[in-house]
Amino acid sequence: MDGSTVEIDWESARAANLQNWDDRVPLHRDAYGLDAFDDPAHLSDVVAHDLKALTPYLPSRSLRGLDLCHLQCHIGTDTLSLARAGATVTGVDFSASALRVARELAESHGVHATWVETDVLDARAAVSGDFDVVYTSIGTITWLDDLDRWAAQVAQLLRPGGVFYIRDGHPALYALDENAENLTTRYPYFGDGRAQRWDDESTYVGAGTVAHPRTYEWPHPLSEIIGSLLGAGLRLRHFGEGKVLPWRFSPRMVEVPHGFAWPQSERDLIPCTYTILASRD
């Protein structure tokens, strides 16, 4: 695993990450339980959770009839779910392999979606139109080196009055040693522009391994995440923190309804997720 802090340019890190995510596509296609979508009412667990937080901030308290851009959509299970909730969806990802699976999944279930292959940091130039909702959730922005540029894409994709939603792993969680016998800080909470280098043949779901195990991620404290959105001109509407993750961050985590959490004796000690809603006024 490692997690060493290293100097690396964005293009080299991106190339390594893309190889890794391309390797994950067939593993995730097999492990995500895609057969569940044969039920036309089925939504991914991630979207079922996120809709409860998102819809109170929408004009009609529903996605129905709204244009939504899903950034870093991977193989499209959440994108399909957002479409089933009523949105007209555009999915954005940097992996052509992932988008092929996403397109096949949507078409096989009669769902119309637009798919755009691009880095999220270039999304505004690559995606046509603007949106009532820009959405991203779980395991996304640690893969990005420049949150000011990321937040600018979000703001420019939103229509006036539009809403941005993100739920992701909490940076305080990512600072912990996932293999320690107790809650022990090991990795930096605050970023300094350098990446963390990881070597891990596994992925967060399924039993397969990847051919390209090396990846690079960047730590981003909450102050940087919120500050980047405010700096892009968005208005903070809601901030929350949660105790349950949709994947097992640490072997010590226990399965609970809708995901994984620390043992009960530690559950109130550290947040697992954060949720931000912001709007373009």
C-alpha positions in Angstrom: 0.0 0.0 0.0 2.7 2.5 1.1 1.0 6.0 0.9 4.3 7.8 0.6 4.1 11.5 -0.3 5.8 12.1 -3.6 6.5 14.7 -6.2 4.8 13.8 -9.5 3.4 15.9 -12.4 -0.3 15.7 -13.1 -0.1 14.1 -16.5 2.0 11.2 -15.2 -0.2 10.7 -12.2 -3.3 10.8 -14.4 -1.9 8.2 -16.8 -1.2 5.8 -14.0 -4.6 6.4 -12.5 -6.4 5.8 -15.8 -4.6 2.5 -16.3 -5.7 1.4 -12.9 -9.4 2.5 -13.4 -9.5 0.9 -16.8 -8.4 -2.4 -15.1 -11.2 -2.0 -12.5 -13.9 -1.8 -15.2 -14.4 -5.6 -15.8 -14.0 -6.3 -12.1 -16.7 -3.8 -11.2 -19.0 -4.9 -14.0 -19.0 -8.3 -12.4 -19.1 -7.3 -8.8 -21.5 -4.4 -8.8 -24.6 -6.6 -9.0 -25.9 -5.1 -12.3 -28.6 -7.7 -12.5 -30.5 -5.8 -9.7 -31.2 -3.1 -12.3 -33.5 -5.5 -14.1 -36.0 -4.3 -11.5 -37.1 -1.0 -13.1 -37.6 0.5 -9.6 -34.0 -0.4 -8.4 -31.7 2.4 -7.4 -28.1 2.1 -6.3 -27.6 2.3 -2.6 -25.5 5.4 -3.1 -28.2 7.3 -4.9 -31.0 6.1 -2.7 -29.0 7.7 0.2 -28.1 10.8 -1.6 -31.6 11.6 -2.8 -32.7 12.1 0.8 -30.1 14.8 1.2 -30.4 16.4 -2.2 -34.0 16.7 -3.0 -35.0 19.1 -0.2 -32.8 21.7 -1.9 -34.5 21.3 -5.3 -37.4 23.6 -6.3 -39.9 20.8 -6.7 -38.2 18.5 -4.1 -37.6 16.1 -7.0 -35.2 15.5 -9.9 -38.1 15.0 -12.3 -37.6 17.2 -15.4 -34.2 18.5 -14.3 -30.9 18.4 -16.2 -28.2 16.7 -14.2 -24.4 16.3 -14.9 -22.8 13.4 -13.0 -19.0 14.0 -12.7 -16.7 10.9 -12.4 -19.6 8.6 -13.1 -17.4 5.4 -13.6 -19.6 2.5 -15.0 -22.8 4.5 -14.6 -24.8 2.6 -12.0 -25.4 5.9 -10.1 -26.1 7.8 -13.3 -28.7 5.3 -14.3 -30.3 5.6 -10.9 -30.4 9.4 -11.1 -32.2 9.0 -14.5 -34.7 6.6 -12.9 -35.3 9.3 -10.3 -36.4 11.6 -13.1 -33.4 13.5 -14.2 -32.1 13.9 -17.8 -28.5 12.8 -17.2 -25.1 13.4 -18.6 -22.3 11.2 -17.3 -18.7 12.3 -17.3 -15.6 10.1 -16.8 -12.0 9.9 -18.1 -12.2 6.2 -18.8 -13.5 5.2 -22.2 -13.8 1.6 -20.9 -16.0 2.6 -18.0 -18.2 4.7 -20.3 -18.7 1.8 -22.7 -20.1 -0.3 -19.8 -22.2 2.7 -18.6 -23.7 3.1 -22.1 -24.4 -0.6 -22.5 -26.1 -0.6 -19.0 -28.3 2.4 -19.8 -29.3 1.2 -23.2 -30.1 -2.3 -22.0 -32.6 -0.8 -19.5 -34.1 1.7 -21.9 -32.6 4.7 -20.3 -31.4 7.6 -22.4 -28.2 9.3 -21.2 -25.4 11.4 -22.7 -21.8 10.2 -22.0 -18.8 12.4 -22.2 -15.2 11.2 -22.0 -13.0 13.9 -20.4 -11.1 14.7 -17.3 -13.3 16.3 -14.8 -10.9 19.2 -14.6 -11.8 20.0 -18.3 -15.5 19.2 -18.0 -16.8 22.7 -18.9 -15.0 22.7 -22.3 -16.1 19.1 -23.1 -19.8 19.1 -22.0 -22.5 20.8 -23.9 -25.2 22.9 -22.1 -25.7 23.8 -18.5 -27.4 22.0 -15.7 -29.9 22.3 -12.8 -27.8 19.8 -10.8 -24.1 18.8 -10.8 -23.6 15.6 -8.8 -20.6 13.7 -7.6 -20.4 11.0 -4.8 -18.0 8.7 -3.1 -14.4 8.3 -3.9 -14.0 11.2 -6.3 -11.9 14.3 -5.5 -8.9 12.6 -3.9 -8.0 11.7 -7.5 -7.7 15.4 -8.4 -4.7 17.7 -7.7 -6.4 21.1 -8.2 -9.6 21.7 -6.4 -9.9 25.4 -7.5 -10.0 24.2 -11.1 -12.4 21.5 -10.1 -14.8 23.9 -8.4 -14.6 26.3 -11.4 -15.9 23.4 -13.6 -18.8 22.8 -11.2 -19.7 26.5 -11.1 -19.6 26.9 -14.9 -21.7 23.8 -15.5 -24.5 25.0 -13.2 -27.3 27.3 -14.3 -28.2 30.2 -12.1 -30.1 28.7 -9.2 -28.6 25.3 -9.9 -27.4 23.0 -7.1 -24.1 21.1 -6.6 -24.1 17.9 -4.5 -21.1 15.9 -3.2 -20.8 13.1 -0.6 -17.4 11.7 -0.2 -15.0 10.0 2.2 -14.1 12.4 5.0 -10.5 13.6 4.9 -10.1 12.9 8.6 -10.9 9.3 7.8 -8.3 9.2 5.0 -5.7 10.4 7.5 -6.1 7.2 9.5 -4.0 4.0 9.3 -6.6 1.6 7.9 -4.7 -1.4 9.3 -4.0 -0.2 12.8 -5.6 -1.9 15.8 -7.2 1.4 16.9 -7.9 4.9 15.4 -4.3 6.0 14.6 -3.4 8.9 12.3 -0.8 7.9 9.7 -1.3 10.0 6.6 -1.5 13.8 6.1 -4.8 15.5 6.6 -3.5 18.8 5.0 -2.2 18.7 1.5 1.0 20.4 0.2 0.5 19.8 -3.5 2.3 16.5 -3.5 0.5 13.2 -4.2 0.3 10.1 -2.1 1.6 7.0 -4.0 -0.3 3.7 -3.5 0.4 0.2 -4.8 -2.6 -2.0 -4.4 -3.7 -4.8 -6.7 -7.1 -5.0 -5.1 -10.1 -2.8 -5.6 -12.9 -1.8 -3.2 -15.4 -4.4 -4.5 -15.0 -7.9 -5.8 -12.1 -10.4 -5.5 -10.2 -9.7 -8.7 -6.9 -7.9 -9.0 -5.7 -5.2 -11.4 -2.7 -5.3 -13.7 -1.6 -1.7 -12.9 -1.7 -1.4 -9.1 0.0 2.0 -8.8 -2.2 5.1 -8.2 -1.8 8.6 -7.0 -4.2 10.6 -4.8 -4.1 14.0 -3.1 -5.2 14.8 0.4 -7.7 17.7 0.6 -8.8 19.1 4.0 -12.4 20.3 4.5 -11.2 23.9 4.5 -9.8 23.4 1.0 -12.9 21.6 -0.3 -15.4 24.2 1.0 -13.0 27.1 0.2 -12.7 26.0 -3.4 -16.5 26.0 -3.9 -16.9 29.4 -2.1 -14.0 30.8 -4.2 -15.8 29.7 -7.4 -18.8 31.8 -6.4 -21.1 29.1 -5.0 -23.1 29.5 -1.8 -23.0 26.9 0.9 -26.5 25.5 1.5 -25.8 22.5 3.7 -22.8 20.7 5.3 -23.1 17.3 7.1 -21.0 14.5 8.4 -21.8 10.8 8.5 -20.7 7.6 10.3 -21.4 5.0 7.6 -19.4 4.3 4.4 -20.6 2.3 1.3 -17.3 0.4 1.3 -15.0 -1.2 3.9 -12.2 1.3 4.5 -10.6 -0.8 7.2 -10.7 -4.5 8.0 -11.9 -3.5 11.5 -15.1 -1.9 10.1 -18.3 -3.9 10.7 -21.2 -4.2 8.3 -24.2 -2.1 9.2 -27.4 -1.2 7.2 -26.3 0.6 4.0 -22.6 0.1 4.4 -19.8 -0.2 6.9 -18.9 1.6 10.2 -16.3 1.5 12.9 -17.1 -0.8 15.9 -19.8 0.7 18.1 -17.3 1.8 20.8 -15.5 4.0 18.2 -18.4 5.1 16.0 -18.7 8.6 17.6 -15.0 9.3 17.5 -14.4 10.0 13.8 -16.5 11.0 10.8 -16.6 8.7 7.8 -18.2 10.9 5.2 -19.1 14.6 4.6 -21.9 16.0 2.5 -21.9 19.4 0.9 -24.7 21.1 -1.0 -24.0 24.5 -2.7 -25.9 26.6 -5.2 -25.1 29.1 -7.9 -27.1 32.2 -7.2 
